[in-house]
């Protein structure tokens, strides 16, 4: 896999999307973009509450 910017999301040609956190090494893979956004928001609330409040 090629390097990508933290926080970017990648669609690999299938219906799978991936996203990394801009604040830490967390990343997630999901079947849909809405599911991925939900996972990312949950991560921000739990691990980076100040950043989550700014979004």
C-alpha positions in Angstrom: 0.0 0.0 0.0 1.3 3.5 -0.8 1.9 6.1 1.9 -1.1 8.4 2.5 -1.6 11.5 4.5 -2.9 10.9 8.0 -6.6 11.5 8.2 -7.1 10.8 4.6 -9.4 8.0 3.4 -8.8 5.5 0.7 -11.2 3.6 -1.6 -9.3 0.5 -2.9 -11.5 -0.2 -5.9 -14.0 -2.3 -4.0 -16.6 -1.0 -1.5 -14.1 -0.9 1.3 -12.9 2.4 2.7 -10.1 3.2 5.1 -9.3 6.2 7.3 -6.5 7.1 9.6 -6.6 9.6 12.5 -4.7 12.9 12.2 -3.9 12.8 16.0 -2.5 9.3 16.5 -1.8 6.0 14.7 -5.5 4.8 14.8 -7.0 3.6 11.6 -10.2 1.8 10.5 -11.6 -0.1 7.6 -15.3 -0.2 6.8 -17.8 -1.3 4.2 -19.2 2.1 3.6 -18.2 5.7 4.1 -21.0 6.5 6.6 -19.9 3.5 8.7 -16.3 4.8 8.6 -17.3 8.3 9.7 -19.2 6.8 12.6 -16.2 4.8 13.7 -13.9 7.9 13.4 -16.3 10.1 15.4 -16.5 7.4 18.1 -12.7 7.3 18.2 -12.4 11.1 18.4 -15.0 11.3 21.2 -13.1 8.6 23.2 -9.5 9.5 22.6 -9.4 13.2 21.5 -12.5 14.9 23.0 -11.1 18.4 22.4 -10.6 17.7 18.7 -14.0 16.1 18.5 -15.7 19.2 19.9 -14.0 21.2 17.1 -15.5 19.1 14.4 
